[in-house]
Amino acid sequence: MRAACSPTLDMAIPLPHLRHPAVAPSPSAPASAAATLPSQDELKRVAAHRAVELVESDMVLGLGTGSTAAHALDRIGELLRCGALRNIVGIPTSEWAAARAAAAGIPLTDLNSHPVIDLSIDGADEVDPALNLVKGRGGSLLREKMVEGASRRFVVIVDESKLVPRLGASGLAVPVEVIPFGWALTLRRLQSLFDGVPGFNLKLRTATINAKASSFGKIESEFEPFVTDNKNYIVDLFFENGILGDLNLISDEILRITGVVEHGMFLGLATSVIVARKDGVVAMDKQSITNGI
């Protein structure tokens, strides 16, 4: 006998002005519950569960990395266990995602076996009004960009704190993955690229200082460099006023620096972004952005 799936978490969290009728709160919900504002983690779960509604049986999925993506992985695993989804295979964007997906019971494959992915679901560190992203503060930007760039559809799940007027405007890191050999030279070339930009700084990420670090006075030799799943290092770029100028041009200039593997600006890759706000869930896609909606 097939176990019944639990309702989506959206139904358990009172969001009074949901834009999507399928997850509107029950009219019988007590008024006191509706007045309770959800936590940031609950908002992440709402966005993740909404994205998983797009998953269908027989799909190849790109499996994201991070606290928001974790909710999507757990939900996909739940739907597989109860039989609501069948014949799903996933391509993880990190060793962390592989372990989390395996624990959830999601069968895994790789890009060599499945070079075209039906749907990828992942979080983001920043989302600008054109649906450009900053990703990789967890250090998985290279595999994330490879998987999500191979996807027919890439759905981003965030809470409203990730929305920014321009990339880098949060004041937090825009990561660049570099090879360990000659990393200090690569760092100096990245510094030269942004010479004269007010409020710009950068630093090698270490295992004891995360991507939100704002102190630049530490002696780097005191710490071990952060190492990615690809055995590379991360240089974090910080922009006091965000990244100004042509993002595609800046992307090309960064990638032309010898020693740079990839950067955390995901330009034009997101098909849609699901934003969980305290007053409801909003889905933005390329078409609505193009039409000015």
SULHU-V927685 format. One record per residue. N is the residue number from 1. RES is the residue in three letters. NEAR is the number of other C-alpha atoms within 8 Angstrom. Layout:
n-><N,N>
res-><RES,RES>
near-><NEAR,NEAR>
//
This chain:
n-><1,2,3,4,5,6,7,8,9,10,11,12,13,14,15,16,17,18,19,20,21,22,23,24,25,26,27,28,29,30,31,32,33,34,35,36,37,38,39,40,41,42,43,44,45,46,47,48,49,50,51,52,53,54,55,56,57,58,59,60,61,62,63,64,65,66,67,68,69,70,71,72,73,74,75,76,77,78,79,80,81,82,83,84,85,86,87,88,89,90,91,92,93,94,95,96,97,98,99,100,101,102,103,104,105,106,107,108,109,110,111,112,113,114,115,116,117,118,119,120,121,122,123,124,125,126,127,128,129,130,131,132,133,134,135,136,137,138,139,140,141,142,143,144,145,146,147,148,149,150,151,152,153,154,155,156,157,158,159,160,161,162,163,164,165,166,167,168,169,170,171,172,173,174,175,176,177,178,179,180,181,182,183,184,185,186,187,188,189,190,191,192,193,194,195,196,197,198,199,200,201,202,203,204,205,206,207,208,209,210,211,212,213,214,215,216,217,218,219,220,221,222,223,224,225,226,227,228,229,230,231,232,233,234,235,236,237,238,239,240,241,242,243,244,245,246,247,248,249,250,251,252,253,254,255,256,257,258,259,260,261,262,263,264,265,266,267,268,269,270,271,272,273,274,275,276,277,278,279,280,281,282,283,284,285,286,287,288,289,290,291,292,293>
res-><MET,ARG,ALA,ALA,CYS,SER,PRO,THR,LEU,ASP,MET,ALA,ILE,PRO,LEU,PRO,HIS,LEU,ARG,HIS,PRO,ALA,VAL,ALA,PRO,SER,PRO,SER,ALA,PRO,ALA,SER,ALA,ALA,ALA,THR,LEU,PRO,SER,GLN,ASP,GLU,LEU,LYS,ARG,VAL,ALA,ALA,HIS,ARG,ALA,VAL,GLU,LEU,VAL,GLU,SER,ASP,MET,VAL,LEU,GLY,LEU,GLY,THR,GLY,SER,THR,ALA,ALA,HIS,ALA,LEU,ASP,ARG,ILE,GLY,GLU,LEU,LEU,ARG,CYS,GLY,ALA,LEU,ARG,ASN,ILE,VAL,GLY,ILE,PRO,THR,SER,GLU,TRP,ALA,ALA,ALA,ARG,ALA,ALA,ALA,ALA,GLY,ILE,PRO,LEU,THR,ASP,LEU,ASN,SER,HIS,PRO,VAL,ILE,ASP,LEU,SER,ILE,ASP,GLY,ALA,ASP,GLU,VAL,ASP,PRO,ALA,LEU,ASN,LEU,VAL,LYS,GLY,ARG,GLY,GLY,SER,LEU,LEU,ARG,GLU,LYS,MET,VAL,GLU,GLY,ALA,SER,ARG,ARG,PHE,VAL,VAL,ILE,VAL,ASP,GLU,SER,LYS,LEU,VAL,PRO,ARG,LEU,GLY,ALA,SER,GLY,LEU,ALA,VAL,PRO,VAL,GLU,VAL,ILE,PRO,PHE,GLY,TRP,ALA,LEU,THR,LEU,ARG,ARG,LEU,GLN,SER,LEU,PHE,ASP,GLY,VAL,PRO,GLY,PHE,ASN,LEU,LYS,LEU,ARG,THR,ALA,THR,ILE,ASN,ALA,LYS,ALA,SER,SER,PHE,GLY,LYS,ILE,GLU,SER,GLU,PHE,GLU,PRO,PHE,VAL,THR,ASP,ASN,LYS,ASN,TYR,ILE,VAL,ASP,LEU,PHE,PHE,GLU,ASN,GLY,ILE,LEU,GLY,ASP,LEU,ASN,LEU,ILE,SER,ASP,GLU,ILE,LEU,ARG,ILE,THR,GLY,VAL,VAL,GLU,HIS,GLY,MET,PHE,LEU,GLY,LEU,ALA,THR,SER,VAL,ILE,VAL,ALA,ARG,LYS,ASP,GLY,VAL,VAL,ALA,MET,ASP,LYS,GLN,SER,ILE,THR,ASN,GLY,ILE>
near-><2,5,6,5,8,4,6,8,9,14,11,8,10,13,15,9,8,12,7,7,6,4,9,12,12,6,4,4,8,6,6,6,8,11,7,7,8,10,6,7,7,9,13,14,13,13,15,13,14,10,13,11,6,6,8,6,8,8,12,12,13,16,15,15,17,10,6,15,15,12,12,14,12,10,10,12,12,10,11,12,8,11,9,8,11,8,7,12,12,13,14,14,14,12,8,7,14,12,8,10,16,10,7,11,9,13,9,11,9,10,9,5,6,9,8,8,15,11,14,15,16,14,13,12,10,13,15,12,10,7,13,14,15,14,14,11,12,8,9,13,15,11,9,12,9,8,14,11,7,9,13,8,10,14,14,13,17,15,12,8,5,10,9,11,7,11,15,16,13,8,10,12,11,15,16,13,14,14,12,7,5,8,11,6,7,13,12,8,9,10,10,7,8,8,6,4,6,5,8,10,8,10,9,11,13,11,10,6,8,9,11,7,7,5,5,5,4,6,6,8,5,6,9,9,9,9,10,10,9,5,7,11,15,14,13,13,12,13,13,10,9,11,10,7,5,6,9,7,7,9,10,8,9,11,11,7,10,6,10,14,10,10,14,13,11,11,10,7,9,15,11,12,13,15,13,14,10,8,8,11,15,10,8,10,10,11,6,9,11,7,6,5,5>
//
